[in-house]
């Protein structure tokens, strides 16, 4: 039995505790409360006192691309042209060896762990890279194995069989911490038949699904009107793809994918009707405000998602489009950009942002029965943040201090299932 002490413990599902403590038994949280009370309950426990620090649930990064970590800064010169950025990304990725992609994924996982991230929802086209990186570093997560470019129905059955073969090979090597899901890349790169096949497979086999949706105006233009950049690309390469003439969310509903309760990444361009469909269908959202802003895609209606009862987590996206994997900074940017968004209906609080970075992400990934809050019976996934930096002093409200003053670089300990993560690799 171990007791972890800190000046502040933030369970998320209850109020912050001053002079708080957490009792751990191997990989489980046994109790959370005041230091004095837990010391009396567990007099023989080994005590570690972090002092002027805050213990939070481990942060959840529910949308990342670990395998492209080596591309940090390499695409910034085309960030104002999303279509050119995508083409350059695929060009560079195709030039990398498997060893280089694997090393990049490990580096990305370690970067996240150093910033208090204990769980990733990672998208991987080179499925083994991110999957093995999470296992190697001892982190928790779901690797959503991504489809290849497959917009035409004529290749859907063959492409589906290839995808499922790779997925099932990965699934055989799942661990207690790292699972596998599926990721049809987006509504404009995956045809309707393949989306339907993936939806049926997901629902029948209980497989988690994630997809980029409502990410950009170019996507909206293609789906709603059949025009724009992507239409030109399809015509150039003689790709047969008919626009559904509806929003990306309605398209996912028509193809059955929304019924699979997917984790939807970005969702910048959702209408009020789209938000209602997402909420009614039980889908969740990975909110990636920094990546959205860097591309100039606009502000997703964050508070509308929360107020609709949608499970919302935060995602860094790739460091090729964000440059950092820092969910504390992502939470801060989410709050500030939401408050500054035209049409914003209310201010999101620091407490809501912290919940989104932890329990919200766990809910979005379907893992909230295991992680996301500090409660007896849950897995011991924790992050410890030092409060010694001058920028945090004087400390008033602890939730505001973490969201508005701290950063991932203040993290001094990351623990997954009771085991400290080695971030020195």
BAVO-332990 format. One line per field, with one value per residue (C-alpha): residue in three letters; x, y, z. Coordinates in nm, 3 decimals, decimal comma. Layout:
! residues N
residuo = (ALA | ...)
u = (X | ...)
v = (Y | ...)
w = (Z | ...)
This chain:
! residues 425
residuo = (UNK | UNK | UNK | UNK | UNK | UNK | UNK | UNK | UNK | UNK | UNK | UNK | UNK | UNK | UNK | UNK | UNK | UNK | UNK | UNK | UNK | UNK | UNK | UNK | UNK | UNK | UNK | UNK | UNK | UNK | UNK | UNK | UNK | UNK | UNK | UNK | UNK | UNK | UNK | UNK | UNK | UNK | UNK | UNK | UNK | UNK | UNK | UNK | UNK | UNK | UNK | UNK | UNK | UNK | UNK | UNK | UNK | UNK | UNK | UNK | UNK | UNK | UNK | UNK | UNK | UNK | UNK | UNK | UNK | UNK | UNK | UNK | UNK | UNK | UNK | UNK | UNK | UNK | UNK | UNK | UNK | UNK | UNK | UNK | UNK | UNK | UNK | UNK | UNK | UNK | UNK | UNK | UNK | UNK | UNK | UNK | UNK | UNK | UNK | UNK | UNK | UNK | UNK | UNK | UNK | UNK | UNK | UNK | UNK | UNK | UNK | UNK | UNK | UNK | UNK | UNK | UNK | UNK | UNK | UNK | UNK | UNK | UNK | UNK | UNK | UNK | UNK | UNK | UNK | UNK | UNK | UNK | UNK | UNK | UNK | UNK | UNK | UNK | UNK | UNK | UNK | UNK | UNK | UNK | UNK | UNK | UNK | UNK | UNK | UNK | UNK | UNK | UNK | UNK | UNK | UNK | UNK | UNK | UNK | UNK | UNK | UNK | UNK | UNK | UNK | UNK | UNK | UNK | UNK | UNK | UNK | UNK | UNK | UNK | UNK | UNK | UNK | UNK | UNK | UNK | UNK | UNK | UNK | UNK | UNK | UNK | UNK | UNK | UNK | UNK | UNK | UNK | UNK | UNK | UNK | UNK | UNK | UNK | UNK | UNK | UNK | UNK | UNK | UNK | UNK | UNK | UNK | UNK | UNK | UNK | UNK | UNK | UNK | UNK | UNK | UNK | UNK | UNK | UNK | UNK | UNK | UNK | UNK | UNK | UNK | UNK | UNK | UNK | UNK | UNK | UNK | UNK | UNK | UNK | UNK | UNK | UNK | UNK | UNK | UNK | UNK | UNK | UNK | UNK | UNK | UNK | UNK | UNK | UNK | UNK | UNK | UNK | UNK | UNK | UNK | UNK | UNK | UNK | UNK | UNK | UNK | UNK | UNK | UNK | UNK | UNK | UNK | UNK | UNK | UNK | UNK | UNK | UNK | UNK | UNK | UNK | UNK | UNK | UNK | UNK | UNK | UNK | UNK | UNK | UNK | UNK | UNK | UNK | UNK | UNK | UNK | UNK | UNK | UNK | UNK | UNK | UNK | UNK | UNK | UNK | UNK | UNK | UNK | UNK | UNK | UNK | UNK | UNK | UNK | UNK | UNK | UNK | UNK | UNK | UNK | UNK | UNK | UNK | UNK | UNK | UNK | UNK | UNK | UNK | UNK | UNK | UNK | UNK | UNK | UNK | UNK | UNK | UNK | UNK | UNK | UNK | UNK | UNK | UNK | UNK | UNK | UNK | UNK | UNK | UNK | UNK | UNK | UNK | UNK | UNK | UNK | UNK | UNK | UNK | UNK | UNK | UNK | UNK | UNK | UNK | UNK | UNK | UNK | UNK | UNK | UNK | UNK | UNK | UNK | UNK | UNK | UNK | UNK | UNK | UNK | UNK | UNK | UNK | UNK | UNK | UNK | UNK | UNK | UNK | UNK | UNK | UNK | UNK | UNK | UNK | UNK | UNK | UNK | UNK | UNK | UNK | UNK | UNK | UNK | UNK | UNK | UNK | UNK | UNK | UNK | UNK | UNK | UNK | UNK | UNK | UNK | UNK | UNK | UNK | UNK | UNK | UNK | UNK | UNK | UNK | UNK | UNK | UNK | UNK | UNK)
u = (0,000 | 0,126 | 0,004 | 0,069 | 0,042 | 0,020 | -0,101 | -0,381 | -0,560 | -0,818 | -1,053 | -1,257 | -1,584 | -1,570 | -1,420 | -1,042 | -0,890 | -0,631 | -0,361 | -0,497 | -0,389 | -0,444 | -0,408 | -0,283 | -0,274 | -0,074 | -0,267 | -0,580 | -0,692 | -0,814 | -0,913 | -0,896 | -0,924 | -0,746 | -0,392 | -0,485 | -0,776 | -0,589 | -0,285 | -0,515 | -0,679 | -0,349 | -0,088 | 0,159 | 0,149 | 0,460 | 0,417 | 0,549 | 0,480 | 0,501 | 0,445 | 0,363 | 0,207 | -0,125 | -0,223 | -0,476 | -0,606 | -0,377 | -0,443 | -0,612 | -0,501 | -0,787 | -0,667 | -0,303 | -0,084 | 0,228 | 0,381 | 0,441 | 0,621 | 0,938 | 0,753 | 0,736 | 0,803 | 0,853 | 0,515 | 0,474 | 0,546 | 0,225 | -0,001 | -0,216 | -0,316 | -0,468 | -0,488 | -0,120 | -0,035 | -0,210 | -0,033 | 0,308 | 0,240 | 0,167 | 0,471 | 0,705 | 0,543 | 0,588 | 0,961 | 1,018 | 1,131 | 0,939 | 1,223 | 1,202 | 0,825 | 0,856 | 1,121 | 0,902 | 0,605 | 0,809 | 0,941 | 0,585 | 0,462 | 0,746 | 0,675 | 0,314 | 0,408 | 0,646 | 0,350 | 0,121 | -0,057 | -0,134 | -0,370 | -0,367 | -0,631 | -0,385 | -0,451 | -0,206 | -0,183 | 0,140 | -0,058 | 0,231 | 0,424 | 0,187 | 0,063 | 0,412 | 0,515 | 0,233 | 0,322 | 0,695 | 0,646 | 0,389 | 0,111 | -0,257 | -0,447 | -0,640 | -0,465 | -0,725 | -0,592 | -0,653 | -0,780 | -0,583 | -0,727 | -1,042 | -1,317 | -1,454 | -1,716 | -1,569 | -1,269 | -1,458 | -1,488 | -1,124 | -1,007 | -1,224 | -1,078 | -0,722 | -0,807 | -0,966 | -0,676 | -0,432 | -0,666 | -0,712 | -0,337 | -0,288 | -0,576 | -0,411 | -0,128 | -0,341 | -0,247 | -0,442 | -0,342 | -0,332 | -0,626 | -0,701 | -0,982 | -1,056 | -1,032 | -1,187 | -0,984 | -1,259 | -1,591 | -1,411 | -1,141 | -1,354 | -1,647 | -1,997 | -1,979 | -1,653 | -1,794 | -2,098 | -1,886 | -1,672 | -1,984 | -2,136 | -1,813 | -1,772 | -2,125 | -2,120 | -1,782 | -1,774 | -1,479 | -1,414 | -1,408 | -1,266 | -1,291 | -1,194 | -1,519 | -1,625 | -1,262 | -1,244 | -1,439 | -1,290 | -1,451 | -1,780 | -1,777 | -1,712 | -1,973 | -2,246 | -2,192 | -1,954 | -1,714 | -1,379 | -1,022 | -1,096 | -1,328 | -1,038 | -0,807 | -1,059 | -1,105 | -0,728 | -0,680 | -1,004 | -1,158 | -1,529 | -1,684 | -2,033 | -2,101 | -2,389 | -2,496 | -2,525 | -2,313 | -2,037 | -2,236 | -2,550 | -2,337 | -2,200 | -2,556 | -2,668 | -2,381 | -2,444 | -2,115 | -2,278 | -2,464 | -2,124 | -2,087 | -1,756 | -1,504 | -1,528 | -1,211 | -1,225 | -1,595 | -1,521 | -1,801 | -2,095 | -2,437 | -2,688 | -2,866 | -2,535 | -2,472 | -2,816 | -2,741 | -2,408 | -2,566 | -2,865 | -2,646 | -2,408 | -2,100 | -1,820 | -1,584 | -1,209 | -1,168 | -0,836 | -0,845 | -0,477 | -0,453 | -0,781 | -0,650 | -0,311 | -0,482 | -0,728 | -1,018 | -1,214 | -1,343 | -1,544 | -1,848 | -1,695 | -1,954 | -2,237 | -2,087 | -2,070 | -2,416 | -2,561 | -2,431 | -2,175 | -1,868 | -1,583 | -1,211 | -0,906 | -0,662 | -0,327 | -0,359 | -0,010 | 0,290 | 0,310 | -0,002 | 0,028 | 0,401 | 0,338 | 0,177 | 0,071 | -0,287 | -0,267 | -0,188 | -0,456 | -0,710 | -0,607 | -0,635 | -0,972 | -1,109 | -0,970 | -1,067 | -1,417 | -1,468 | -1,345 | -1,547 | -1,809 | -2,147 | -2,016 | -2,306 | -2,117 | -1,774 | -1,628 | -1,470 | -1,127 | -1,296 | -1,480 | -1,156 | -0,975 | -1,259 | -1,246 | -0,871 | -0,925 | -1,266 | -1,407 | -1,137 | -1,191 | -1,565 | -1,501 | -1,288 | -1,524 | -1,271 | -1,434 | -1,513 | -1,135 | -0,975 | -1,039 | -1,108 | -0,952 | -1,199 | -1,172 | -1,175 | -1,040 | -0,702 | -0,413 | -0,349 | -0,217 | -0,025 | 0,160 | 0,223 | 0,467 | 0,324 | 0,666 | 0,701 | 0,687 | 0,419 | 0,182 | 0,232 | 0,048 | -0,193 | -0,562 | -0,802 | -0,619 | -0,820 | -0,758 | -0,390 | -0,350 | -0,542 | -0,433 | -0,081 | 0,069 | 0,182 | 0,278 | 0,637 | 0,537 | 0,459 | 0,697 | 0,545 | 0,331 | 0,182 | -0,013 | -0,181 | 0,027 | 0,362 | 0,577 | 0,647 | 1,012 | 1,026 | 1,406 | 1,435)
v = (0,000 | 0,348 | 0,692 | 0,991 | 1,332 | 1,676 | 2,019 | 1,974 | 1,663 | 1,707 | 1,407 | 1,580 | 1,412 | 1,599 | 1,921 | 1,970 | 1,855 | 2,064 | 1,860 | 1,566 | 1,205 | 0,904 | 0,545 | 0,303 | -0,074 | -0,191 | -0,067 | 0,050 | 0,356 | 0,243 | 0,575 | 0,952 | 1,208 | 1,423 | 1,325 | 1,298 | 1,066 | 0,832 | 0,819 | 0,694 | 0,438 | 0,305 | 0,351 | 0,106 | 0,251 | 0,389 | 0,767 | 0,990 | 1,360 | 1,582 | 1,893 | 2,204 | 2,013 | 1,905 | 1,547 | 1,507 | 1,212 | 1,132 | 1,356 | 1,202 | 1,297 | 1,148 | 1,244 | 1,216 | 1,093 | 0,969 | 0,819 | 1,161 | 1,314 | 1,351 | 1,599 | 1,867 | 2,203 | 2,046 | 2,152 | 2,496 | 2,669 | 2,526 | 2,546 | 2,815 | 2,565 | 2,255 | 2,063 | 2,125 | 2,035 | 1,697 | 1,619 | 1,712 | 1,508 | 1,194 | 1,257 | 1,281 | 0,990 | 0,763 | 0,843 | 0,731 | 0,382 | 0,170 | 0,217 | 0,595 | 0,593 | 0,368 | 0,595 | 0,898 | 0,734 | 0,646 | 1,003 | 1,136 | 0,902 | 1,006 | 1,374 | 1,322 | 1,125 | 1,402 | 1,641 | 1,423 | 1,233 | 0,877 | 0,776 | 0,833 | 0,790 | 0,751 | 0,732 | 0,511 | 0,423 | 0,240 | 0,066 | -0,108 | 0,214 | 0,390 | 0,062 | -0,055 | 0,293 | 0,296 | -0,054 | 0,021 | 0,334 | 0,176 | 0,416 | 0,340 | 0,394 | 0,288 | 0,269 | 0,340 | 0,164 | 0,395 | 0,311 | 0,377 | 0,621 | 0,440 | 0,669 | 0,437 | 0,171 | -0,062 | -0,137 | -0,128 | -0,502 | -0,570 | -0,272 | -0,380 | -0,731 | -0,593 | -0,353 | -0,620 | -0,861 | -0,596 | -0,499 | -0,857 | -0,921 | -0,618 | -0,717 | -1,049 | -0,857 | -0,620 | -0,577 | -0,479 | -0,117 | -0,084 | -0,178 | -0,147 | 0,024 | 0,129 | 0,467 | 0,535 | 0,847 | 1,094 | 1,128 | 1,245 | 0,977 | 0,672 | 0,574 | 0,502 | 0,124 | 0,097 | 0,325 | 0,099 | -0,216 | -0,067 | 0,044 | -0,303 | -0,464 | -0,217 | -0,261 | -0,642 | -0,682 | -0,395 | -0,230 | 0,141 | 0,373 | 0,720 | 0,944 | 1,299 | 1,486 | 1,843 | 1,949 | 2,212 | 2,430 | 2,230 | 1,915 | 2,099 | 2,228 | 1,885 | 1,705 | 1,968 | 2,092 | 1,855 | 2,140 | 2,277 | 2,154 | 1,789 | 1,766 | 1,889 | 1,623 | 1,348 | 1,464 | 1,487 | 1,127 | 1,001 | 0,902 | 0,821 | 0,979 | 1,127 | 1,397 | 1,312 | 1,680 | 1,691 | 1,768 | 1,527 | 1,430 | 1,354 | 1,152 | 0,946 | 0,896 | 0,775 | 0,528 | 0,388 | 0,500 | 0,740 | 0,441 | 0,294 | 0,586 | 0,703 | 0,939 | 1,235 | 1,441 | 1,822 | 1,894 | 2,259 | 2,302 | 2,141 | 2,304 | 2,294 | 2,006 | 1,820 | 1,866 | 1,725 | 1,420 | 1,361 | 1,391 | 1,172 | 0,901 | 0,883 | 0,975 | 1,168 | 1,446 | 1,498 | 1,876 | 1,992 | 2,373 | 2,449 | 2,241 | 2,389 | 2,741 | 2,678 | 2,584 | 2,872 | 2,627 | 2,822 | 2,762 | 2,452 | 2,535 | 2,382 | 2,503 | 2,385 | 2,037 | 2,034 | 2,184 | 1,918 | 1,642 | 1,514 | 1,345 | 1,578 | 1,523 | 1,714 | 1,613 | 1,756 | 1,618 | 1,560 | 1,775 | 1,839 | 2,055 | 2,160 | 2,142 | 2,035 | 1,750 | 1,945 | 1,885 | 2,149 | 2,409 | 2,257 | 2,301 | 2,663 | 2,737 | 2,560 | 2,788 | 3,110 | 3,042 | 2,933 | 3,253 | 3,457 | 3,276 | 3,481 | 3,354 | 3,206 | 3,176 | 3,155 | 3,129 | 2,784 | 2,756 | 2,629 | 2,340 | 2,236 | 2,254 | 2,035 | 1,784 | 1,779 | 1,707 | 1,411 | 1,255 | 1,404 | 1,237 | 0,910 | 0,927 | 1,014 | 0,701 | 0,479 | 0,436 | 0,636 | 0,318 | 0,277 | 0,621 | 0,996 | 1,066 | 0,988 | 0,748 | 0,426 | 0,127 | 0,307 | 0,246 | 0,441 | 0,670 | 0,996 | 1,310 | 1,523 | 1,891 | 2,109 | 2,442 | 2,597 | 2,796 | 3,173 | 3,204 | 3,002 | 3,215 | 3,343 | 3,052 | 3,128 | 2,879 | 2,555 | 2,470 | 2,817 | 2,793 | 2,466 | 2,578 | 2,942 | 2,938 | 2,589 | 2,381 | 2,023 | 2,115 | 2,145 | 1,773 | 1,592 | 1,244 | 1,038 | 0,711 | 0,452 | 0,159 | 0,232 | 0,230 | 0,539 | 0,606 | 0,644 | 0,965 | 0,981 | 0,754)
w = (0,000 | -0,096 | 0,001 | -0,225 | -0,059 | -0,219 | -0,120 | -0,372 | -0,499 | -0,776 | -0,804 | -1,084 | -0,977 | -0,645 | -0,511 | -0,490 | -0,162 | 0,019 | 0,191 | -0,001 | -0,033 | -0,256 | -0,139 | -0,405 | -0,399 | -0,699 | -1,007 | -0,823 | -0,630 | -0,288 | -0,133 | -0,186 | 0,092 | 0,346 | 0,442 | 0,807 | 0,739 | 0,505 | 0,734 | 1,008 | 0,777 | 0,641 | 0,916 | 0,759 | 0,408 | 0,238 | 0,206 | -0,073 | -0,016 | -0,324 | -0,114 | -0,318 | -0,604 | -0,750 | -0,822 | -1,103 | -1,301 | -1,589 | -1,887 | -2,190 | -2,541 | -2,739 | -3,088 | -3,191 | -3,475 | -3,299 | -3,611 | -3,770 | -3,471 | -3,680 | -3,905 | -3,636 | -3,808 | -4,151 | -4,287 | -4,132 | -4,463 | -4,614 | -4,310 | -4,474 | -4,745 | -4,585 | -4,911 | -4,989 | -4,631 | -4,664 | -4,989 | -4,844 | -4,532 | -4,733 | -4,952 | -4,653 | -4,470 | -4,772 | -4,775 | -4,415 | -4,322 | -4,073 | -3,822 | -3,857 | -3,812 | -3,508 | -3,350 | -3,413 | -3,245 | -2,937 | -2,916 | -2,936 | -2,664 | -2,432 | -2,501 | -2,397 | -2,087 | -1,976 | -1,992 | -1,782 | -2,059 | -1,950 | -2,231 | -2,607 | -2,872 | -3,155 | -3,528 | -3,711 | -4,075 | -3,996 | -3,723 | -3,555 | -3,487 | -3,251 | -3,105 | -3,014 | -2,894 | -2,638 | -2,523 | -2,505 | -2,292 | -2,059 | -2,152 | -2,193 | -2,514 | -2,819 | -3,155 | -3,423 | -3,731 | -4,026 | -4,371 | -4,683 | -4,941 | -5,055 | -5,188 | -5,456 | -5,388 | -5,650 | -5,425 | -5,094 | -5,031 | -5,111 | -4,906 | -4,613 | -4,614 | -4,613 | -4,332 | -4,114 | -4,167 | -4,040 | -3,758 | -3,638 | -3,648 | -3,423 | -3,198 | -3,118 | -2,949 | -2,741 | -2,377 | -2,068 | -2,136 | -2,515 | -2,736 | -3,109 | -3,296 | -3,653 | -3,822 | -4,159 | -4,230 | -4,324 | -4,507 | -4,820 | -4,843 | -4,762 | -4,983 | -4,856 | -4,892 | -4,697 | -4,426 | -4,403 | -4,384 | -4,107 | -3,920 | -3,936 | -3,820 | -3,536 | -3,407 | -3,438 | -3,269 | -3,021 | -3,194 | -3,119 | -3,420 | -3,477 | -3,783 | -3,883 | -3,950 | -4,013 | -4,007 | -4,280 | -4,519 | -4,808 | -4,667 | -4,614 | -4,971 | -5,117 | -4,909 | -4,934 | -5,289 | -5,468 | -5,546 | -5,431 | -5,401 | -5,331 | -5,633 | -5,845 | -5,700 | -5,770 | -6,127 | -6,178 | -6,071 | -6,227 | -5,893 | -5,908 | -5,597 | -5,586 | -5,331 | -5,095 | -5,099 | -4,721 | -4,418 | -4,314 | -4,003 | -4,203 | -4,444 | -4,154 | -4,036 | -4,382 | -4,409 | -4,062 | -3,913 | -3,669 | -3,521 | -3,428 | -3,182 | -3,328 | -3,173 | -3,414 | -3,448 | -3,498 | -3,574 | -3,652 | -3,904 | -3,726 | -3,745 | -3,461 | -3,640 | -3,669 | -3,296 | -3,220 | -3,436 | -3,263 | -2,919 | -3,005 | -3,155 | -2,860 | -3,064 | -2,895 | -3,000 | -2,987 | -2,972 | -3,122 | -3,094 | -3,153 | -3,469 | -3,595 | -3,534 | -3,690 | -4,016 | -3,986 | -3,994 | -3,734 | -3,384 | -3,303 | -3,084 | -2,770 | -2,522 | -2,748 | -2,747 | -2,367 | -2,323 | -2,555 | -2,329 | -2,580 | -2,433 | -2,533 | -2,487 | -2,602 | -2,873 | -2,972 | -3,325 | -3,465 | -3,378 | -3,753 | -3,711 | -3,347 | -3,272 | -2,911 | -2,725 | -2,416 | -2,305 | -2,031 | -2,296 | -2,520 | -2,239 | -2,187 | -2,557 | -2,568 | -2,295 | -2,439 | -2,799 | -2,696 | -2,497 | -2,792 | -3,060 | -3,239 | -3,124 | -2,801 | -2,558 | -2,229 | -2,071 | -2,019 | -1,675 | -1,580 | -1,399 | -1,716 | -1,913 | -1,659 | -1,667 | -2,048 | -2,032 | -1,801 | -1,748 | -2,068 | -2,274 | -2,091 | -2,164 | -2,528 | -2,562 | -2,363 | -2,083 | -1,802 | -1,607 | -1,571 | -1,576 | -1,587 | -1,220 | -0,885 | -0,728 | -0,530 | -0,762 | -1,068 | -1,226 | -1,073 | -1,372 | -1,225 | -1,310 | -1,056 | -1,132 | -0,941 | -0,829 | -0,760 | -1,082 | -1,023 | -1,291 | -1,072 | -0,760 | -0,570 | -0,601 | -0,567 | -0,721 | -0,798 | -1,111 | -1,255 | -1,164 | -1,354 | -1,663 | -1,692 | -1,544 | -1,557 | -1,852 | -1,927 | -1,844 | -1,478 | -1,466 | -1,230 | -1,222 | -1,459 | -1,334 | -1,533 | -1,358 | -1,051 | -1,234 | -1,285 | -1,651 | -1,741 | -1,943 | -1,967 | -2,273)
